[in-house]
Amino acid sequence: MNEQKSGTLFARLRDNILHDDENANLIDSTPLALMHLGLLMVFFVPFSWFAVAVAAFLYVLRVFALTGGYHRYFSHNSYKTGRVFQFVIAFTGGMAAQLGALWWAAHHRHHHQHADTEQDIHSPVRKGFFWSHIGWLLCRKYATTELARIPDFAKYPELRFLDRFHAVPPVLLGVGLYALGEFLGPRYPGLNTSGWQLVAWGFFVSTVLVYHATFCINSLTHMIGTRRYNTNDHSRNSLALALVTMGEGWHNNHHRYPVSTRQGFYWWEIDATYYLLKGLEALGVVWDLRPPPEKLYEEAKVLKTQRSTFNVQHSTSNGG
């Protein structure tokens, strides 16, 4: 009897691991695990401020490509650009090792369609912080690109190429960093740099920081912060997250009006991605940036007044 129970338990465990497509599996988990293990390289290479500067530059560059490209352009069509820059920002975003722009945007559109419901892919309300932050990326269920969700960009063969061969941009970045370090090291010894040092800092450290900054938008911006608008989800605004993600922390604003290029609706809501896009607009690289409509500001005023009135009444009823 005990053997039969053990066999049944083992069979259930085996079927759960092999057939539950929301379980983490070795193949899909390996790239993220290797990227984090790569952080150990910093203990085996000399330190230099030049390497830190390279890591910081690549952090800003790739976060912008993800927020301004993958998110505000490919996911929401919040501005327009030409085919050349469209490819450039897709390739640059690809260097962040978060798969192709088509995969990223297709899943993000699904998120907005089902935000914080049982159908939402990465809602912390559904399965908690770890799942929304990184867990969903470790299973096979969400590894494919739903091209039907993004037909407006799937028609471009160069974008489909980047989606299929999504490993090309990050690999080229790693090789380029190694070559740069080997070139600069002997010629400019004052930089105290080398190929492996730039790979450690410019690739592994910078990429992992980009990972967790952008992953926070799926997780923490639905958990911490304030709510200006009564959206049908748990999205929140957070200055701290806006600073590390170049403006994506104004998530409640974003869920209220996803097609706005500007996510920091007010001047005091810092939105570095928007500022850079405005600069590119001045250069003629992008155009038709969508602002939040005036009705949203009126709505915010009404809601603020209603909350203030409620707070006063609540305080009075409690003897305050």
C-alpha positions as CSV (number, residue, x, y, z in Angstrom):
1,M,0.0,0.0,0.0
2,N,2.8,2.4,0.9
3,E,4.6,1.6,-2.3
4,Q,1.4,2.3,-4.3
5,K,1.0,5.7,-2.6
6,S,4.7,6.5,-3.2
7,G,4.3,5.6,-6.8
8,T,1.2,7.7,-7.2
9,L,2.9,10.7,-5.5
10,F,5.9,10.4,-7.7
11,A,3.7,10.2,-10.8
12,R,1.8,13.3,-9.8
13,L,5.1,15.1,-9.1
14,R,6.5,14.0,-12.5
15,D,3.4,15.1,-14.4
16,N,3.4,18.4,-12.6
17,I,7.0,19.1,-13.5
18,L,6.7,17.9,-17.1
19,H,3.2,19.0,-18.1
20,D,2.4,22.1,-16.0
21,D,3.5,24.8,-18.4
22,E,3.6,27.4,-15.6
23,N,6.3,25.5,-13.7
24,A,9.9,26.7,-13.9
25,N,12.0,24.5,-16.0
26,L,15.8,24.1,-16.5
27,I,15.9,25.2,-20.1
28,D,13.9,28.4,-19.7
29,S,15.6,29.2,-16.4
30,T,19.2,28.8,-17.5
31,P,19.8,32.1,-19.3
32,L,18.6,34.2,-16.3
33,A,20.5,32.0,-13.9
34,L,23.7,32.3,-15.9
35,M,23.3,36.1,-16.1
36,H,23.2,36.3,-12.3
37,L,26.1,33.9,-11.9
38,G,28.0,36.1,-14.2
39,L,28.0,38.8,-11.5
40,L,30.7,36.7,-9.7
41,M,33.2,37.8,-12.4
42,V,33.6,41.2,-10.7
43,F,35.6,39.4,-7.9
44,F,38.1,38.0,-10.5
45,V,38.8,41.2,-12.5
46,P,40.5,44.5,-11.4
47,F,38.2,47.3,-10.4
48,S,38.1,50.6,-12.4
49,W,35.8,53.6,-12.5
50,F,35.9,53.4,-16.3
51,A,34.2,50.0,-16.1
52,V,31.6,51.4,-13.8
53,A,31.0,54.3,-16.2
54,V,30.5,51.9,-19.1
55,A,28.0,49.9,-17.0
56,A,26.1,53.1,-16.1
57,F,26.0,54.2,-19.7
58,L,24.7,50.9,-20.9
59,Y,22.2,50.8,-18.1
60,V,20.7,54.2,-19.2
61,L,20.9,53.3,-22.9
62,R,19.2,50.0,-22.6
63,V,16.6,51.1,-20.1
64,F,15.7,53.9,-22.5
65,A,15.5,51.4,-25.4
66,L,13.1,49.3,-23.3
67,T,11.0,52.0,-21.9
68,G,11.0,54.3,-24.9
69,G,11.1,51.6,-27.5
70,Y,9.7,48.2,-26.4
71,H,7.1,49.8,-24.1
72,R,6.0,53.2,-25.3
73,Y,6.5,52.6,-29.0
74,F,6.1,48.9,-29.8
75,S,3.6,48.1,-27.1
76,H,1.5,51.3,-27.2
77,N,2.2,53.2,-30.4
78,S,2.5,56.4,-28.4
79,Y,4.6,58.1,-31.1
80,K,5.8,57.6,-34.6
81,T,9.3,57.1,-36.2
82,G,10.9,55.9,-39.3
83,R,11.9,52.3,-40.1
84,V,15.6,52.9,-39.5
85,F,15.2,54.2,-36.0
86,Q,12.5,51.6,-35.3
87,F,15.2,48.9,-36.0
88,V,17.8,50.7,-34.1
89,I,15.7,50.9,-30.9
90,A,14.6,47.3,-31.3
91,F,18.2,46.2,-31.6
92,T,19.3,48.3,-28.7
93,G,16.5,47.0,-26.6
94,G,17.5,43.5,-27.6
95,M,20.9,44.1,-26.1
96,A,19.2,44.1,-22.7
97,A,18.6,40.3,-23.2
98,Q,14.9,40.5,-22.7
99,L,14.0,38.8,-26.0
100,G,12.7,40.6,-29.0
101,A,10.5,43.6,-29.2
102,L,7.7,41.6,-30.7
103,W,7.7,39.1,-27.9
104,W,7.9,41.8,-25.3
105,A,5.2,44.0,-26.7
106,A,2.8,41.2,-27.4
107,H,2.9,40.0,-23.8
108,H,2.6,43.6,-22.6
109,R,-0.5,44.2,-24.6
110,H,-2.0,41.0,-23.1
111,H,-1.2,42.4,-19.6
112,H,-3.1,45.6,-20.3
113,Q,-6.0,43.7,-21.7
114,H,-6.3,41.6,-18.5
115,A,-4.5,43.7,-15.9
116,D,-4.5,42.1,-12.4
117,T,-7.1,39.5,-13.3
118,E,-6.7,35.7,-13.5
119,Q,-5.7,36.1,-17.1
120,D,-2.9,38.6,-16.4
121,I,0.4,37.0,-17.1
122,H,2.5,38.7,-14.4
123,S,0.2,40.2,-11.8
124,P,1.4,40.2,-8.2
125,V,-2.3,40.0,-7.3
126,R,-2.5,36.7,-9.0
127,K,0.6,34.8,-7.8
128,G,2.6,37.2,-5.6
129,F,5.8,39.2,-5.9
130,F,8.2,36.5,-7.1
131,W,6.0,35.3,-9.9
132,S,5.3,38.7,-11.2
133,H,8.9,39.9,-10.9
134,I,10.7,36.9,-12.4
135,G,8.9,33.6,-12.0
136,W,6.8,33.9,-15.1
137,L,9.9,34.2,-17.2
138,L,11.2,30.9,-16.0
139,C,8.5,28.7,-17.5
140,R,7.8,27.5,-21.0
141,K,4.2,28.8,-21.3
142,Y,5.2,32.4,-22.1
143,A,8.3,31.7,-24.1
144,T,6.6,32.0,-27.5
145,T,5.6,35.2,-29.3
146,E,1.9,35.8,-30.0
147,L,2.3,37.6,-33.3
148,A,-1.5,37.9,-33.7
149,R,-1.3,40.4,-30.8
150,I,1.1,42.7,-32.7
151,P,0.3,42.6,-36.4
152,D,1.2,46.2,-36.8
153,F,4.9,45.4,-36.2
154,A,5.1,41.7,-37.1
155,K,4.8,42.7,-40.7
156,Y,8.4,43.9,-40.7
157,P,10.9,41.1,-41.5
158,E,13.8,42.7,-39.7
159,L,11.8,42.8,-36.5
160,R,10.8,39.1,-36.9
161,F,14.5,38.4,-37.4
162,L,15.4,40.0,-34.1
163,D,12.5,38.2,-32.5
164,R,13.7,34.8,-33.8
165,F,17.4,35.4,-33.2
166,H,17.0,37.4,-30.0
167,A,20.4,36.2,-28.7
168,V,22.3,38.1,-31.4
169,P,22.2,41.6,-29.9
170,P,23.3,40.7,-26.4
171,V,26.0,38.3,-27.7
172,L,27.3,41.1,-30.0
173,L,27.3,43.5,-27.0
174,G,29.4,41.1,-25.0
175,V,31.9,40.5,-27.8
176,G,32.1,44.2,-28.5
177,L,32.8,45.0,-24.8
178,Y,35.5,42.4,-24.7
179,A,37.1,43.8,-27.9
180,L,36.8,47.4,-26.5
181,G,38.5,46.4,-23.3
182,E,41.3,44.6,-25.1
183,F,41.8,47.6,-27.4
184,L,41.9,50.3,-24.7
185,G,43.8,48.4,-22.0
186,P,47.3,48.4,-23.5
187,R,46.9,51.8,-25.2
188,Y,45.4,53.7,-22.3
189,P,46.8,52.1,-19.1
190,G,45.4,54.9,-17.0
191,L,41.9,53.4,-17.6
192,N,43.0,50.2,-15.8
193,T,40.6,48.2,-18.0
194,S,40.6,44.9,-19.9
195,G,38.3,42.8,-22.0
196,W,37.0,40.6,-19.2
197,Q,36.6,43.6,-16.9
198,L,34.2,45.3,-19.3
199,V,32.3,42.1,-19.9
200,A,31.9,41.7,-16.1
201,W,30.7,45.3,-15.5
202,G,29.3,46.4,-18.8
203,F,27.5,43.2,-19.6
204,F,26.7,41.2,-16.5
205,V,26.4,43.8,-13.8
206,S,24.6,46.4,-16.1
207,T,22.3,43.8,-17.6
208,V,21.2,42.3,-14.3
209,L,20.5,45.9,-13.0
210,V,18.4,46.5,-16.1
211,Y,16.6,43.3,-15.5
212,H,15.5,44.1,-12.0
213,A,14.7,47.7,-12.7
214,T,12.3,46.8,-15.5
215,F,11.0,43.7,-13.7
216,C,9.9,46.0,-10.9
217,I,7.3,47.6,-13.2
218,N,5.5,44.2,-13.5
219,S,5.7,43.6,-9.7
220,L,6.2,46.6,-7.4
221,T,4.3,49.2,-9.4
222,H,1.2,47.1,-8.7
223,M,2.1,46.8,-5.0
224,I,3.5,50.1,-3.6
225,G,2.9,53.8,-4.2
226,T,-0.2,56.0,-4.6
227,R,-3.2,55.9,-6.9
228,R,-4.4,59.1,-8.6
229,Y,-6.9,57.4,-10.9
230,N,-9.5,54.7,-10.1
231,T,-8.4,52.2,-12.7
232,N,-9.6,48.6,-12.8
233,D,-6.3,47.2,-11.5
234,H,-3.8,47.8,-8.7
235,S,-1.4,50.1,-10.6
236,R,0.3,52.7,-8.5
237,N,2.6,55.8,-8.9
238,S,6.1,55.7,-7.3
239,L,8.8,58.4,-7.5
240,A,11.5,56.0,-6.4
241,L,10.6,53.5,-9.2
242,A,10.3,56.3,-11.7
243,L,13.8,57.4,-11.0
244,V,15.4,53.9,-11.5
245,T,13.3,53.1,-14.6
246,M,13.5,56.5,-16.3
247,G,9.8,57.4,-15.8
248,E,8.0,54.0,-15.8
249,G,7.2,54.4,-12.1
250,W,4.2,56.6,-12.9
251,H,2.3,53.4,-13.5
252,N,-1.2,54.4,-12.4
253,N,-1.0,57.3,-14.8
254,H,0.0,54.9,-17.5
255,H,-2.8,52.4,-16.9
256,R,-5.3,55.3,-17.0
257,Y,-4.1,56.4,-20.4
258,P,-1.6,53.8,-21.9
259,V,-1.1,55.6,-25.3
260,S,0.3,58.7,-23.7
261,T,4.0,59.1,-24.5
262,R,4.4,61.1,-21.3
263,Q,3.8,59.0,-18.2
264,G,4.8,61.7,-15.7
265,F,1.7,63.8,-16.2
266,Y,2.9,66.7,-14.1
267,W,6.1,68.7,-14.2
268,W,7.2,67.3,-10.9
269,E,6.7,63.7,-12.0
270,I,10.2,63.0,-13.4
271,D,10.1,61.1,-16.7
272,A,13.5,60.8,-18.2
273,T,12.3,58.7,-21.1
274,Y,9.9,61.3,-22.1
275,Y,12.6,64.0,-22.0
276,L,14.8,62.0,-24.2
277,L,12.0,61.4,-26.7
278,K,11.3,65.1,-26.7
279,G,14.9,65.7,-27.6
280,L,14.7,63.1,-30.4
281,E,11.5,64.9,-31.6
282,A,13.4,68.2,-31.8
283,L,16.0,66.4,-34.0
284,G,13.2,65.0,-36.3
285,V,13.9,61.3,-35.3
286,V,10.5,60.8,-33.8
287,W,7.3,62.7,-34.1
288,D,3.6,62.8,-33.1
289,L,4.2,62.2,-29.4
290,R,0.9,61.7,-27.7
291,P,0.2,63.9,-24.6
292,P,-2.3,63.0,-21.9
293,P,-5.6,64.7,-22.8
294,E,-6.9,67.6,-20.7
295,K,-9.8,65.6,-19.4
296,L,-7.4,63.5,-17.3
297,Y,-6.2,66.5,-15.4
298,E,-9.8,67.5,-14.7
299,E,-10.6,63.9,-13.6
300,A,-7.6,64.0,-11.3
301,K,-8.8,67.3,-9.7
302,V,-12.3,65.8,-9.1
303,L,-10.9,62.6,-7.6
304,K,-8.5,64.6,-5.3
305,T,-11.5,66.7,-4.1
306,Q,-13.6,63.6,-3.4
307,R,-10.8,62.0,-1.4
308,S,-10.2,65.1,0.6
309,T,-13.9,65.4,1.4
310,F,-14.1,61.7,2.4
311,N,-11.0,62.1,4.7
312,V,-12.5,65.1,6.4
313,Q,-15.9,63.3,6.9
314,H,-14.1,60.1,8.1
315,S,-12.0,62.1,10.6
316,T,-15.1,64.0,11.9
317,S,-17.1,60.8,12.3
318,N,-14.3,59.3,14.4
319,G,-14.2,62.3,16.7
320,G,-11.0,63.8,15.0
